[in-house]
Amino acid sequence: MESPEGFFIAKGVDPVKDQSYMLYQVRRQMLPHLVLPLGEHRKSEVLSMADDLGLPYTQVRESQDACFVEDNYVDFIGKQTGRDDLLREGEIVDLHGRVLGRHRGTINYTVGQRRGLGLGNGPWYVARIDARANRLVVAREAEARRRAFTVDRTNWFIDPPERSFSCAVKIRYQIDEVPCSVEPGGNGIQVILEVPQIVTPGQSAVFYDRDLVLGGGIIL
């Protein structure tokens, strides 16, 4: 793939607060009109500027989850959907169907989750959520990892790829990118990872060329 030209989203200089993973959703035609004034500053510098301007930033709560939800997202989804079945207890099983424990409702878990399972002889990872059977399927880390997955609902800052190319992909917000190959196809974008990872359906997969965002989509 040739080096990209034109307008792109780039990583912020503060790796802890970088939002490029989510900004891949901005439409390409909007990039010339987009202003991101904090991308070249670390959070400590922004707080210092706020001090100089007399802004009451200490009254603003730090957000680490769904920013628009006042409590926790589980309560929010339960209230909005009225789906009591999502909070119904059920079995936790391994890949062979052996019952290892009980879960607190499938809404409380995501694929790749390790903490909060309440299982002995760990660590265990959520490998699959069987909502129809109200089961969590767990596995050891090596068993839960995948080398390939498909991405749909893509948004590109380059021309939509018509042939395979190599880049890096981030499949969760707070992890590093992984080298991969991207293979366009009729049923979505196929991503082949250089190193297998625990891949979560519904999360975003965002493609990078060094610090530049090439585009991204939703993991099927």
C-alpha positions in Angstrom: 0.0 0.0 0.0 1.3 3.4 -0.9 1.8 6.1 1.8 -1.5 7.9 2.4 -1.9 11.5 1.3 -4.5 14.2 2.2 -6.4 14.6 5.4 -6.1 12.0 8.1 -6.8 11.4 11.8 -3.5 11.0 13.7 -2.8 9.7 17.2 -2.6 12.3 19.9 0.7 12.9 21.6 -0.7 11.6 25.0 -1.0 7.8 24.5 -3.2 7.5 27.6 -5.8 10.0 26.3 -5.5 9.3 22.6 -9.0 9.1 21.0 -8.0 8.1 17.4 -9.4 4.6 18.0 -12.9 6.1 18.2 -12.4 8.9 15.7 -12.2 6.5 12.8 -16.0 6.9 12.5 -15.7 10.5 11.3 -16.6 10.6 7.6 -13.8 11.3 5.2 -15.4 14.4 3.7 -15.6 16.0 7.2 -11.8 15.8 7.8 -10.9 19.2 6.2 -13.4 20.9 8.5 -12.4 19.1 11.7 -10.4 20.9 14.5 -8.9 18.9 17.3 -6.9 21.5 19.4 -5.8 19.1 22.2 -4.2 16.4 20.1 -0.7 18.0 20.4 -0.9 18.4 24.2 -0.6 16.0 27.1 -3.3 16.1 29.8 -1.0 17.7 32.3 -0.4 20.5 29.8 -4.2 21.0 29.2 -4.8 21.1 33.0 -2.1 23.8 33.3 -3.7 25.8 30.6 -7.1 25.5 32.3 -5.5 26.7 35.5 -4.1 29.8 33.7 -7.6 30.5 32.3 -9.3 30.0 35.7 -11.5 27.1 34.4 -13.1 25.0 37.1 -12.0 21.6 35.6 -11.8 19.9 39.0 -15.6 19.8 39.1 -15.7 17.7 35.9 -15.8 13.9 36.6 -13.3 11.8 34.8 -15.1 9.4 32.5 -13.7 5.8 31.9 -16.8 4.1 30.6 -19.9 5.1 28.6 -19.7 8.9 28.9 -23.5 9.5 28.6 -24.5 7.1 31.3 -24.7 8.4 34.9 -24.6 5.1 36.7 -23.3 1.9 35.2 -24.1 0.7 31.7 -25.7 -2.6 32.8 -28.4 -0.7 34.8 -28.8 1.7 31.9 -29.3 -1.0 29.3 -31.7 -2.9 31.6 -33.8 0.2 32.1 -33.9 1.2 28.4 -34.7 -2.3 27.1 -36.8 -3.8 29.8 -34.9 -7.1 29.2 -34.9 -8.8 32.5 -33.7 -12.0 30.8 -30.3 -10.4 30.3 -29.9 -10.4 34.1 -31.0 -14.0 34.6 -28.3 -16.3 36.1 -27.0 -19.2 34.1 -24.2 -21.7 33.6 -20.6 -21.0 32.9 -19.2 -23.9 30.8 -15.9 -24.7 29.2 -15.4 -25.5 25.5 -16.4 -29.2 26.2 -19.6 -28.2 27.9 -18.5 -29.0 31.5 -20.2 -26.7 34.0 -17.7 -24.7 36.0 -19.9 -22.2 37.7 -22.7 -19.6 37.5 -22.9 -16.2 35.9 -24.9 -13.1 37.0 -26.6 -12.5 33.6 -25.0 -12.4 30.2 -25.2 -8.6 30.0 -22.5 -8.3 32.6 -19.8 -10.0 30.4 -18.0 -9.5 27.2 -15.9 -11.8 25.0 -12.3 -11.7 26.2 -13.2 -10.8 29.8 -11.0 -12.4 32.5 -12.0 -10.7 35.7 -15.2 -11.1 37.7 -16.0 -14.7 36.6 -15.7 -16.2 40.0 -14.0 -19.4 38.8 -11.2 -21.4 40.4 -8.1 -22.8 38.7 -7.9 -19.7 36.6 -7.3 -17.6 34.7 -10.3 -18.2 32.4 -11.5 -16.0 29.6 -14.9 -15.5 28.1 -14.7 -17.2 24.7 -18.3 -17.0 23.6 -21.6 -15.7 24.9 -24.5 -18.1 24.1 -27.4 -15.7 24.9 -30.1 -18.1 23.6 -29.0 -20.8 26.0 -28.1 -18.2 28.7 -24.6 -19.6 28.9 -21.1 -18.2 29.1 -18.5 -20.3 27.4 -15.0 -19.9 28.8 -11.5 -21.1 27.8 -7.9 -20.7 28.6 -6.2 -17.8 26.9 -4.5 -19.8 24.2 -7.8 -21.5 23.3 -9.7 -18.1 23.2 -7.3 -16.4 20.8 -8.0 -16.1 17.1 -5.8 -15.4 14.1 -8.5 -14.1 11.7 -11.8 -12.3 11.9 -14.2 -10.3 9.6 -15.0 -6.6 9.8 -18.1 -4.9 8.4 -19.6 -1.4 8.4 -16.3 0.1 7.4 -15.3 3.7 7.2 -12.1 4.6 5.3 -9.9 7.7 5.1 -8.2 6.1 2.1 -10.0 4.9 -1.0 -11.8 1.6 -0.1 -9.2 -1.1 -0.6 -9.6 -3.4 -3.6 -6.6 -5.6 -2.9 -4.7 -6.9 0.1 -2.3 -4.8 2.1 -0.4 -4.9 5.3 -0.9 -2.5 8.3 -1.5 -2.6 12.0 -4.9 -3.0 13.7 -6.2 -2.1 17.2 -9.1 -4.3 18.3 -9.7 -2.8 21.7 -9.2 0.7 23.1 -6.5 0.2 25.7 -4.2 -2.3 23.9 -1.4 -1.8 21.3 -1.9 -2.3 17.6 -1.0 -5.7 16.1 0.5 -6.2 12.6 -1.9 -7.7 10.2 -2.9 -8.2 6.6 -6.2 -6.8 5.3 -8.0 -8.7 2.5 -11.1 -7.1 0.9 -13.9 -9.5 -0.1 -17.6 -9.7 -0.9 -18.5 -10.7 2.7 -16.6 -7.9 4.5 -13.0 -7.2 5.2 -10.9 -10.2 6.3 -8.2 -9.5 8.8 -5.3 -11.9 9.4 -3.4 -11.2 12.5 0.4 -11.8 12.8 -0.1 -12.7 16.4 -3.4 -14.3 17.6 -5.5 -12.2 19.9 -8.8 -12.5 21.9 -11.2 -10.9 19.5 -14.5 -9.4 20.7 -17.5 -9.3 18.2 -19.1 -5.8 18.3 -15.9 -4.0 19.1 -14.2 -1.7 16.6 -11.2 -2.8 14.6 -9.1 0.3 13.6 -6.4 0.2 11.0 -3.2 2.3 11.3 -0.2 3.2 9.2 2.2 4.2 11.9 0.4 7.1 13.6 -2.2 7.6 10.9 -5.7 6.1 11.0 -6.6 4.4 7.7 -10.1 3.5 8.7 -12.0 0.9 10.6 -15.2 -1.1 11.1 -17.1 -3.4 13.4 -15.9 -6.9 14.2 -18.5 -9.5 13.2 
